Amino acid sequence: MALTKKELEVLDILCKNINKNISYEYLKDIVWINKNISDSTVRDVVSRLKKKLDDINIENISNFGYVLKK
């Protein structure tokens, strides 16, 4: 299944930071440079990633962000 540009960018950040907590703010700053987006936009992209790549383990950190577990 094909990934969108934003999905690839988020996945790239998570893969480069395996087992590290990545905040919504960090993802917004890196993926959506100079754009005012909400946390729900980030959640939507990660939700689509989880559905498309069900063999990866992206965990939600409540009120903070995500971590990609090895």
Buried (B, 14 or more C-beta within 10 A) or exposed (E): EEBEEBBEBBBEBBEEBEEEEBBBEBBBEEBBEEEEBEBEBBBEBBEBBBEBBEEEEBEEEEEEBBBBEE
